Amino acid sequence: LNIAVKQSEMNTDPEIGLLLTIYSVESDNETMPDQS
């Protein structure tokens, strides 16, 4: 995920990269409890 986000930041604006990073973190936090 980190690599994909970094590539996204290079291809898009830094602000969008930050949003993708935050979204990824929130998604992980939401999915982890469901799996456990």
Sequence and secondary structure as in RCSB ss.txt:
>XXXX:A:sequence
LNIAVKQSEMNTDPEIGLLLTIYSVESDNETMPDQS
>XXXX:A:secstr
 HHHHHHHHHHS HHHHHHHHHHHHHHHHHHHHHH 
